[in-house]
């Protein structure tokens, strides 16, 4: 068979594409604003990831869990001290925030609570937490403040 042109697919599901990552020393390197999808494939499967922030601040890890499953997520600093955890119940996504320092490696562990696992994928995303507030003041005809409205958005 002869190929006449390039062919691309963007709908591939590579369930075990980050394995082996069952220990911190095997952590899969990840980047901001990318969702990594894979599975907890057995009762003993643990998934480890790592990343290095380029700036200090507050980061947010979001873990989207399969329906009917209870997965937890833990964040460790470079000394393997746990600094954050998400431990919501069954079927509830995890959303945790924590402080980071530029240039330090952080590790993320995803586990199935009580040995839970599934052929359905979970999603893991790391983002910088961004919070902005806008305050609008209302004045009377004499210039006195009569009220204010503050809108805060978090991304």
C-alpha distance (Angstrom), angle and dihedral (degrees) to the residues before:
residue distance angle dihedral
X1 . . .
X2 3.77 . .
X3 3.81 123.1 .
X4 3.76 116.2 -140.4
X5 3.81 101.4 179.7
X6 3.80 142.3 14.8
X7 3.78 116.8 -89.0
X8 3.82 125.5 -157.6
X9 3.79 134.6 -169.4
X10 3.78 126.2 -165.7
X11 3.79 99.0 175.9
X12 3.79 100.1 74.2
X13 3.79 117.9 132.8
X14 3.79 109.0 -156.1
X15 3.78 99.7 -175.8
X16 3.79 97.6 -173.0
X17 3.79 99.1 30.5
X18 3.82 93.8 125.1
X19 3.82 97.0 49.2
X20 2.97 133.5 145.8
X21 3.80 90.9 53.6
X22 3.80 102.7 116.6
X23 3.82 94.0 124.1
X24 3.80 134.6 44.0
X25 3.82 89.7 -112.8
X26 3.83 87.8 60.5
X27 3.81 95.6 45.0
X28 3.80 114.2 151.7
X29 3.83 112.3 -123.6
X30 3.81 113.7 -119.1
X31 3.81 137.4 -176.9
X32 3.80 136.7 -142.3
X33 3.80 121.4 -85.4
X34 3.78 95.2 17.2
X35 3.79 123.1 114.3
X36 3.79 113.5 -141.2
X37 3.80 114.5 -157.6
X38 3.78 125.1 -166.0
X39 3.81 140.1 124.1
X40 3.76 139.8 -97.4
X41 3.79 91.9 -127.3
X42 3.81 103.1 -171.7
X43 3.79 142.7 11.3
X44 3.81 89.5 -94.7
X45 3.82 98.2 42.6
X46 3.82 116.1 119.3
X47 3.79 122.6 179.7
X48 3.81 120.6 -147.9
X49 3.79 127.3 -170.1
X50 3.80 133.3 176.1
X51 3.79 137.7 -163.2
X52 3.79 139.7 170.2
X53 3.82 118.4 -137.5
X54 3.81 115.5 -136.7
X55 3.80 91.6 -153.6
X56 3.80 134.8 33.8
X57 3.80 120.0 -113.8
X58 3.77 140.3 85.1
X59 3.80 121.3 -34.6
X60 3.78 129.5 -166.5
X61 3.79 127.1 -148.4
X62 3.79 117.6 -161.1
X63 3.79 120.9 -166.9
X64 3.81 116.5 -169.4
X65 3.80 107.4 -159.8
X66 3.81 128.7 -156.4
X67 3.79 116.5 -100.2
X68 3.78 112.1 -84.6
X69 3.81 94.9 12.4
X70 3.80 131.5 111.7
X71 3.81 112.6 -143.9
X72 3.79 125.0 166.7
X73 3.79 130.1 -157.7
X74 3.81 128.3 -150.2
X75 3.81 130.1 -169.5
X76 3.80 123.0 -152.4
X77 3.78 131.7 -174.2
X78 3.81 123.3 -130.4
X79 3.84 91.2 -81.5
X80 3.84 89.0 54.7
X81 3.79 92.2 -110.8
X82 3.81 109.6 149.3
X83 3.81 108.4 -118.3
X84 3.82 102.5 169.5
X85 3.79 141.0 11.4
X86 3.77 139.8 -172.7
X87 3.78 115.0 -154.5
X88 3.80 108.2 161.8
X89 3.77 120.4 154.1
X90 3.78 133.7 -92.8
X91 3.79 115.2 -42.3
X92 3.82 93.0 2.6
X93 3.80 118.7 124.2
X94 3.80 119.6 -126.7
X95 3.81 121.7 -124.8
X96 3.81 116.5 175.9
X97 3.79 134.3 169.0
X98 3.79 129.5 -157.9
X99 3.78 141.3 163.4
X100 3.82 119.3 -97.7
X101 3.79 136.0 -169.5
X102 3.79 122.4 -141.7
X103 3.79 114.4 -103.0
X104 3.82 96.3 15.8
X105 3.80 118.6 119.2
X106 3.82 116.3 -122.5
X107 3.79 124.9 -163.7
X108 3.81 126.8 -150.5
X109 3.80 123.0 -161.5
X110 3.82 123.9 -165.1
X111 3.81 117.7 -163.7
X112 3.78 137.7 175.7
X113 3.80 107.6 -123.2
X114 3.81 111.8 -119.4
X115 3.80 91.0 -0.4
X116 3.80 96.2 -55.9
X117 3.79 116.0 163.7
X118 3.78 138.5 161.4
X119 3.79 145.6 -171.1
X120 3.83 85.5 -127.9
X121 3.79 114.8 94.4
X122 3.77 129.0 -116.1
X123 3.80 124.2 -151.2
X124 3.81 127.1 -134.4
X125 3.82 122.7 -167.5
X126 3.82 132.0 174.1
X127 3.80 120.3 -161.2
X128 3.78 139.2 165.1
X129 3.80 108.5 -103.9
X130 3.76 110.5 -120.7
X131 3.80 121.5 -169.9
X132 3.78 124.5 -179.6
X133 3.79 131.2 176.5
X134 3.78 129.8 -164.1
X135 3.79 120.3 -167.8
X136 3.79 121.9 -164.0
X137 3.82 119.0 -167.1
X138 3.79 125.7 -151.4
X139 3.82 118.8 -147.1
X140 3.78 134.8 -165.7
X141 3.81 122.6 -131.6
X142 3.84 90.5 -86.0
X143 3.81 93.3 55.2
X144 3.81 95.8 -104.7
X145 3.78 117.9 142.4
X146 3.78 109.3 -109.9
X147 3.78 99.3 172.7
X148 3.74 147.2 -23.5
X149 3.78 139.2 -142.7
X150 3.80 122.6 -152.9
X151 3.77 122.7 -167.0
X152 3.81 118.0 -168.0
X153 3.76 122.3 -169.7
X154 3.79 127.4 -170.0
X155 3.76 124.9 -162.7
